[in-house]
Amino acid sequence: MDIKITQRDQSKRSSVDFDNLAFGNQFSDHMLVCKFTGGEWESPAIIPYGKIQYDPAMSVLHYGQGVFEGMKAFSYKDGKVNIFRPESHYERFVESCERVQIPAIPKEVFLDGLDKLVDLDRDWVPADKFKSLYIRPFAFATDEFLGLKSSDTFSFIIITGPVGNYYKEGIKPVKLTTMPDYVRAVKGGVGAAKVPGNYAASLYPTTKAKEQGYTQVLWLDAVERKYVEEVGTSNIFFVFENEIVTPPLGGSILPGITRRSMIQLARDKGHTVNERKITINEVFEASKDGSLKEIFATGTAAVLSPVGSIHHQGEEIVVDRDKMGPISEDLYTTLTGIHHGENDDEHDWCHVI
Ligand SMILES: *Cc1c(COP(=O)(O)O)cnc(C)c1O
């Protein structure tokens, strides 16, 4: 595919402290941009990372017609770079686009564009384990028009940047609370799509949870407010004596690619994994009778975060003595080993460039 590349004169890499990376505040030298006009996606271009200029009437700013993805590239010891499950991220991106009427980005624009962009900025993929290059593809409506309708023009952009651990406290267990007065998503809505409004809606309850001393919100279902759905912007897993449970997808849960990978890895290791509904009461009961062993959350940004405690309506349970449990640790080590090329990639998840 034809991609016009305009390189930055001088890399800004030397201004970045790779020993102290946070999440999402450093960006690599280049970005990919592609526009949809006249009914089709034009050829993409790779240009120096920088500010973009848009009209104040641009429709995404008013009505939120936009989507995004979050994915990562990891370094191998021999200098190769692994983009993790790019096709799965592409498929989810297109599904999110469909839900908010953004025309599907052609597969080769997304995948070849990603390869070329990451290759051009491959010096930006941190060499050490537990660091990575975060990749943020996104698309948005650009019509200069305040009437509510689906836009006729769009932009698709990919930016990347080196990241360290997502949570400030590293791999320390997270403290959760339910917020039964608020919901993240409802079946029939847009909870299964990675669209910006979902995250705007989560900010207020999340801030309230943080003010009360918790790390994240444990989201309950919107209808009965008793089934567990997600943690913050991660999927959730419960480890019982003889079963690992994660809530089933069904419209209100984001189909995480880390979730899918963890289900596979846990089954490979001989665990029984069930995608089934689970109430907050079942979790609290199992904690009290000792059958609940571990809880962890999964997502691209943090990979796996152990859950240390859950508060719900005045009661609190402490999970696994507020430490990372053996099954969480094993799954985390296995997946990060695959990311960095130390473990076999049995399921063909790694796209090595
Ligand atoms: C992105 C996201 C996840 C995790 O998905 P991954 O593909 O594993 O990164 C989970 N829940 C929500 C709400 C998300 O936005």
The ligand as an SDF file (V2000), in Angstrom:
LIG
                    3D

 15 15  0  0  0  0  0  0  0  0999 V2000
  -10.2130   -1.2720   26.5130 C   0  0  0  0  0  0  0  0  0  0  0  0
  -11.0960   -1.7400   27.5860 C   0  0  0  0  0  0  0  0  0  0  0  0
  -10.9370   -2.9940   28.2250 C   0  0  0  0  0  0  0  0  0  0  0  0
   -9.7660   -3.8900   27.9700 C   0  0  0  0  0  0  0  0  0  0  0  0
   -9.6270   -4.3130   26.6500 O   0  0  0  0  0  0  0  0  0  0  0  0
   -8.2330   -4.8230   26.1360 P   0  0  0  0  0  0  0  0  0  0  0  0
   -8.4770   -5.1930   24.7220 O   0  0  0  0  0  0  0  0  0  0  0  0
   -7.8750   -6.0080   26.9680 O   0  0  0  0  0  0  0  0  0  0  0  0
   -7.2760   -3.7130   26.3050 O   0  0  0  0  0  0  0  0  0  0  0  0
  -11.8830   -3.3900   29.1610 C   0  0  0  0  0  0  0  0  0  0  0  0
  -12.9200   -2.5850   29.4770 N   0  0  0  0  0  0  0  0  0  0  0  0
  -13.0840   -1.3770   28.9180 C   0  0  0  0  0  0  0  0  0  0  0  0
  -14.2490   -0.5600   29.3150 C   0  0  0  0  0  0  0  0  0  0  0  0
  -12.1830   -0.9170   27.9610 C   0  0  0  0  0  0  0  0  0  0  0  0
  -12.3330    0.2800   27.4190 O   0  0  0  0  0  0  0  0  0  0  0  0
  1  2  1  0
  2  3  1  0
  2 14  2  0
  3  4  1  0
  3 10  2  0
  4  5  1  0
  5  6  1  0
  6  7  2  0
  6  8  1  0
  6  9  1  0
 10 11  1  0
 11 12  2  0
 12 13  1  0
 12 14  1  0
 14 15  1  0
M  END
$$$$
